[in-house]
């Protein structure tokens, strides 16, 4: 089986990434050696999640259910929730304990309610409120109105709307009638908060085209002005973008190079890429990334030639993936796989996934199936993995082994896609 786990370290890695193979492994093995890893994963989130990842707590519930120690782990989590240190740890534990509460565990339910009254983190005033509504429906909503709404100030009026929306979304009159029916002072105050949250403030994007002179003023301090330079690039005219490229190549002000390269993080470089290629090879570590980003936006034979040189060198460089984003041609997949199989850095593996999805979005080649399989098995980001599975299923090339593993993936969409593909 491609997902076979051979050691405790491989099991730990699978749990950290949210791979379904960890659950499958427990189904056919003595879980005793893995209980400590499961408990650790429940008490704290293993590793750093990538931007946009949304993992279902059901993944950890599945691990707990196959641990042989469900009662012990469940009790420890319930006790640990109020003692959470920091918002990430608190939210992580809350999601799991709330699952126990939805299954009818009264101690878990009490822990969620108490944590909502006395949040272990003061960063989020809404801590636990969504879970209480999921557990107890309108009874939970009524409890929030009487017990939590007094601490909601006008700046957080959206919280009251969030409580009411599951029952009265797009029905503001019914929401107000519900609150009027409660009749308490807290409910009356919630009406005010709810109605204020419905007021749409005029949108003022402030996107007046900025002048080239504005850019020049920002270049003396590119690090501090990075966001402003990117904002300038979003609204710059084609003529001013070309001026920026000409100024960059003139090298009259070397200290401006970093800021000018920022302009082309998302914009297409309007000149021949030869200058970028030459100076990328001589750049320091800080500006090398900016040169690469600018080059990766360009579709050009010269950029493709550099990418192929990197891919066929004795020690292939992951930079080649970035350069292939807009220069991939059918048949290149074996070169990319050769590079991918030599990687041992998770950030590099994530870059492979991001570039592959970009290639598929832009050029739609039909031969990247093997690379999508590689992404599924090696990429640390569950969101990129879900995208790979979605594409494999659409091409009718997802193996049964991958689909069976996806039934227990940490991403609910991956689970649902696998169920549909396997069972209709």
N, C-alpha and C positions, 0 to 999 in steps of 0.2 A: 504493500500500500504506500502511495506517495506520502501520506501523512504520518507514517509510522514514527513513533517517538521512542528513542532508544536510551534516554537517560533523564535524570531529574533536571539537569540543566536545560535540556531540550523541552521538557514539560514547562519549566518556568518561562522559557522564551515564548512558547506557544500561548501561554496564559497572558503574558505581557502584551502580545500583539493581538490577542482576542481571537485566535484561530480555533475553529471548531474541532481540530484534531485533539485538543486537550480533553474535551468532553468524550469523544469517541474512545480515546485511550482509557479513560476511567471505566467505560462500560465493559471492557474486557480484561481489566487488570485489577489486582489488589490495590485499592486506593491509599493504603496506609503510608507509603513513602511520600505521598504528595499532599497530605493533609496540611502540613505546615505552609506549603506554597499557596494552597487555596485560602487558608486563613489569612495569610499575609496580603494576598490580592484583594480580599474583602475588606480588610481593615484600612488599607491604603492603596491608592491606584498605582500599579506598577508601571514605572516609566512615564515619559512625557507623551501626551497625545498630540497629534498634529492638528493644525488649524482646520476647523470644520468637522472634526470627528464627532460622532454621536453614537455612543455605545449603549446597547440595551442592558439594563441590570439583569435581565433574564439569563444572560451568559454566565454571570457569576452564580445565579440561583441554580443553573444546571450543574455547575461544578460542585456546589454545596450538596445538591441532591444525590450526587454520585460519590461523595466523599466518605460515606460511612460514618460521618461525625456531624450530621446536620444539626442535631440538638445543641451540641457544644458550640459550634461556630455561630449558630443563630443567637444563642444566649450571650455570647461574648460581644457580638455586634450590637445587640440591643443595649447592653451596658455601656459600650464604648461610644455610642452616638453622642450623648451629652458631653463627653469628655474630648470631643474632636478638637484638634489643634490646627486651625486655619480653615479657610473656606473650601479649598479643594477636597481636603480630607472629610470635612463635614458633609458636603454634598454627595460625595461618593458613598459614604455610609448610609446617608438618608435614603438614597434610591433603593438600596438593598433592603433596609429595615422596612420601608414602605411596602415592598413586595410581600414581606412576611405578614404585614398588617392586612393587606388585601386578601391574603389567604385565610384570615381569621384569627391570627395570633394576637391576643389581647395585650400581652406585654409589649409587643412591637408597636401596636397602635398607641398605647400610652406613651411610649418613648417618642413617637413622632409628634404627638400633641404637646408634650412637655418641651421638646426641642423647638417647636414653633413658638411657644410662649416665651422660652428663654433660649434664643438662638445661640449656638456655640460660636457663631461668627457674627459680628455686627456689621459686616460689609453688605449683607443682603437682608433688608427688612422683610422680604417676602419668603424667607427661609421656611420651608415646610408647608406653606399655604396651598400650593398646587397639589401636594400629596394628600393633604387632609380632604380636599374636595374629591380626589380620586377614590379615597377610602370610604368616605361617608356621604358623598353627594350633597344634596341640599341641607341635610343635617349638619354636615361639615361647614357649608357656607354660612349657615346661621351661627355656628360657633365662632367662626372667624369675625363675623360682623360684631358680635358682642365682646369678644376677647382680644382680638388683634387689631381691629380698625382704630381703636383709640390711639395707637402709636403711629398711625399713617398720617403724615403731614401732606399738605397740598402739593408739594413737589413730587410725591409718590402716589398721586391720585390714580395713576394707571393700575395700581395694585387692585383696587376695588373693581375696576372694569375687568381685569383679568379673572377675578373670582366669579363675576357674574356672566362673563361671555360663554362658558360652557353650557349654560342654561338659557341665556337670553341674547345670544349674539344676533345682531341686526334687529333686535326687538327691544329698543330702549324703553318704550312705554311699559312693556311687561316687566322689565327689570325694576323700574321705579315703583310700579304697583306692588311688586314682591316686597320691596323694602318698606313701602308704606304699610303693608300688611303686618310687618314685624312691629312697627310702631314705636320702638325704643328710641332714646336720644341718639344712641350709636347708629341706628339704622337711618335716622334723619340726617345725620352728618354724612353717612355713606351716600345718600342721595346727592348731596352737594358735591362730594368728591367725584362721584360717577358722572354727573352732568358736566363738571369742569373737564373731565378727561375726554368728553365727546367733542369739545370745541376744537376745531381745526385751525391751527395757526397758519397765517399766510406764509407760503414758501418763498424764500428769497435766496436763491442759489449764489448770488453775487459772482456771476461768471462773466463779467465784462472782460473782453479781450485785453490782456496785459501787453504792454509794449516791449520791444527788445531792450529798451533802456531799463525797464524794470528787472529783466533777467540779469543784466550787467551788475546792477546794484546787489543782487543776491549772491553773486559768484565769489565775492571776497570771503564769505564764510559758508561754504557749501554744506558742512555738517549741520550747522545750526539751521540753515535755510533749506534743508533737503525737502521737506514737505511743501514749501513754497515754490521750489523749483519744479517739483512734480505737478503742482497746481498750475504753474505757468505753462508747462508742456501740454496740459489738457486743453487749453484754450488758445494756444499759439497759432498764428497763421502759418501757412506753408512757407511763405516768404521768410518769416522770422525763424522757422525751424531750419531752413537752408542757411540763414545767416549764422545760426548757432553752430552748424556743422562746419562752415567755412572758418569761423573763428577758432574752433577746436583744432582744425588741421593747420591753421596758421602758426599755432604754438607761440603766438606773441606774448601770451600770459600763461606760462606753465602752471601757475598756481590756480588757474581757473579750470584746469583739465577735469578735475573730479566733478565739479559742478556741471560742466557742459556734458559730460558723459551721463549724468543723471537725467538729462533731457531725453536721452534715447533709451531709457529703461523700457519704455512701452511704445515710443514713437519709432517709426521706420527711419533709419538713417538715409538721407536723401542723396548721398554722394557714393562714388565707387568705394567698396569696402577695403581697398588695398591699404589705405592709411591705418585703418583700425586693426587689420591683421598684422601689419608690421609692428605697430606699437604695443599690441597685446602681448607679443612675444618678448617684449622688453619691459613690461610693466611690473611694478611692485605688487605685493600681495593685495593691497587695498584697492588699487585701480584695475587689477587683472580681472576681477569679478565684473566690474562695470564694462570693461571692453567686451568680455564674453557675452554679457547680457545684450549689449547693443548688436553684436554680431549674430546672436541667436535669433534676432527678429528679421534677419535679412535672408531672402531667397536669392542666391547668386552662385554661379559655378565656382568662383574663387573661395567662397565660404565652404561649399561642399568639398572642394579639393582639400582644404585644411582638415575638415572633419574626417575624410578618408585617410589622410596621413596619420591622424591620431589613432584611428581605429585599427590600422594595420601595423602600427609600430610595435616593437617587441614588448613594450609595457603600455598597453592602451590606456588612454586618459578618459575619465568620465566626462570631461569637457566636451568630448565628441558628441555626446547625446544632445547637449544644448545646441550645438551647431547643426545637428541633423533635424532639429525641430521643424525647420522650413525647407529642408533640402533632402529629405528622405526620398529614395526611389525604390521601386519594387525590387526585391532581391537583397537589400541591405540588411535584412533581419538577421542573417547569420553572423555578420560582423558585430551587430549590436548585442546579440546573445553571447558572443565570445567575450565581449567586454563585461557584460552584466555578470557572467559566471566567475569573473575574477574579482568582483567587488567584495569587500568585507566591512564596509562602512554603511551604516543604516541611512545616513543622510544621502549618500550616493545612490543607494537603492531607491530612496524616495524620489530623487531627481530622475532616475530612469523611468519611474512610473509617470511622473508629471510630463516628461517629454514625450513618452509613448502616447499618452492620452491626447496631447497637443497634436502630434502627428496624425493620429486617427481623426481628430476633429477637422483638421485643415486639409489633409491630403487623401484621407479615406482609402489607404492601401488595403489589400485583402490578404496579405501574407504575414501579418503581425500576430497571429494566433499563438505561436510558440512563446513570443515575448509576453503576451498577456498571461499565459500560464506561469511564466517565470515571476511576473509581478504578483500573482496570487500567492505563490509559495514563498517568496522571499521579501516582499515589500512590507515595511513595518507599519504603514498607514492603512487603517481599515477602510477609509473612504476611497483611496485609490484601488484597494483590493475589490471593493464592491463595484467600482466602475469597470474593472477588468472582467469580473464575473458577468456583469450586465452585457458587455460587448460579446463575450464568448457565447452566452445564451442566444443573443440576437443572431449570431453567425451559425448557430446550431453546432458549435464545436466544443462546448463545455463537457468535459469527461464526467462520467457518473461519479467517480471518486471525489472530484471537486464539488459537485452538487451535493453529495451526501455529507461532506464536511461542512458545506455552507448552511446546512440545516441547523447547525449549532454555532454559527458565527456570532461575533459580538455586535454585528450590524443587523438590525431587524429587517431592512430592505433586502439584504443578502439572503436571509432566512426565507423571506416570502418569495423571492425569485426562485430559489432552489425548490421550494414546495410546489410552486406552479409548474416548473420545468419537469419535476419528477412525477407529480401526481395529477397535474392538470387543474 
